[in-house]
Amino acid sequence: MSRIALLGPQRLQPFVGEVARELEPHGSGAAITAGWQEHEDAVVELHEHLDRHTYNLDLYKRTEEVLRHDSSFADAYRERQNELRELQAYYRLRLDAAIEGVTALERRAERGPRWEEAHTDAMRALRTLDLEHATRIVEGNARFEEHHRPLEHGHIRKHHRQLRKMIDDAAFVAIAGGHVAVLLNRMRLFGLAELLAGKTIIAWSAGAMAISETIVLFHDNPPQGAGNAEILENGLGLARGVLLLPHAKRRLDLASQERIARLTTRFSPLRCIPMDEGDRIDLENGVILTNRPHRELTTAGAVETAGV
């Protein structure tokens, strides 16, 4: 039985230790903090919250070691990252135009009898663009895996074996946030989707996003740029059926019915879950448990409490 607890941000209101004691009262833990990048080993505070023996899986450090010792794979890995950045840039340009089509219709004061049809068509075009982008990334990842077979490289295979034993020996795995793309890439490199399957997982912020189906970057009022929500890529898929939105109060205009409706309609049938301090949802075998209240965004543009 797989048990996953997805939490809101833990910096200001940490309760990851309480959740760990509730789900797995005995045994040691394993931590993934690769999203913190070069600060991966700054885990004293996390260990204090967990209040038990917890070892860091050091995915960021392991990746740097692999790239230092295997120059041919390092070149291929960096080329793939450059390719992903290029794809994201082109997608972002097309996304600006697609969203402008939707918002121009929504701003229109006079809405004739064909307005709804036009708006539906514009949303369909936006969803199609998202799907095309996600598909290109999935197909590119598959080609990379097939051509380079990372887990067959000596250094990666060595780390994979070590990680398997460490994860098998742990009662639970805690996955912290940070830089979601860095975190996801490191987890994928070492085959963590397979190694984490069936484990008790406690993940928050970017850590929760990384193990979900689809990762969406969002900020309605960024310091610069258009503020359009954009698909980054698919996550590990361990937490299915949910689109996780950490720091929602800060990054989403939750008072805007139109924006919420657009976001939820665009990414339906995923359930859009805002995750702020104190928030928590639990999944068992990939299904959200209904015995714990949580907030959800609706296609009507509302923020509702579910699971009560």
C-alpha positions, 0 to 999 in steps of 0.5 A, a space after each residue: 500500500 502506497 501512502 503519500 502526504 502532500 504538504 504546503 510550504 514548511 518554512 514558516 509553519 513546519 509540521 512535517 515531523 508530526 506527519 512522519 510520526 503519524 504515518 510511520 512512528 518507527 524507523 529511520 527516514 530518508 530525505 531528498 533535498 536536491 531542490 536546494 542545489 548546492 545547499 543540499 546538505 543544509 539539513 540540520 533544521 529538517 532533521 530537528 523537525 523529523 526528530 529521528 535518524 534521517 539520512 540524506 540521499 544526496 541526489 544533487 551531489 551524486 549527479 555532480 559526481 556522475 557528470 564529473 566522471 562521465 564526460 560523454 554522458 555529461 555532454 548528452 545530459 547538458 545537451 538535453 537540458 539545453 533542448 528543454 530550455 529551447 522548447 520551453 522558450 518557444 512554447 512560452 511565445 506561443 502561449 502568450 498568443 493563445 492566452 491573449 486570445 482567451 483573455 481578449 474574449 473574457 474582457 469583451 463587454 458585449 457578448 453576443 450569442 456566439 461568444 461562448 462558442 468562440 471562448 470554448 474554441 480558444 480554450 481548446 486551442 490553449 489546451 491543445 498547445 499544452 498537450 503538444 508541448 507536454 507530448 514533445 517533452 515526454 517523447 524527447 525524454 523517452 528518446 534520451 532514455 532509449 539512446 543513452 540508457 542512464 541506468 546502464 552507465 557505471 557511475 549511475 548504476 552504482 548510485 542506483 544500487 546504493 539508493 535502492 538499499 537506502 530507500 528500502 531500509 527507510 520507513 519513509 522518504 521526505 522530499 523537500 522543495 526548492 528548484 523543481 526542475 533541478 529536483 525532478 531531473 536528479 530524481 529521474 536520472 537515478 530512476 526514483 519513480 521506480 525506487 519510491 513506488 509503494 513507499 510512504 512519502 511526505 513531500 512539500 512545495 516543489 517536492 510535491 510537484 515533482 512527484 505529481 503527474 503534471 508540473 505547472 509553473 504559475 504566478 499571476 503577478 510576477 515581478 516581470 513577464 506575462 504571468 501565464 501559467 505554463 507546463 514545465 513537464 510531467 512529474 514522476 506520476 506517483 501522486 496522480 489526479 492532482 495539480 499542485 499549486 504551492 504558495 497559492 495565496 502569494 502566486 495566484 489571484 484567488 479573488 479573480 473568478 475568471 483566472 481561477 476558472 481559466 486555470 481549472 478548465 485548462 488543466 481539467 480533469 486534474 484537480 487544482 489544489 492550492 497548497 499554503 502553510 498548514 495545508 495537507 492532502 493524503 493519497 492512498 494508492 494514488 487516490 485522494 482520501 476524503 477524510 481530511 478537508 482541503 481546498 480545491 479550485 473549481 471550474 466555476 472560479 471558486 475556492 471550495 473546501 472538499 473532503 468534509 
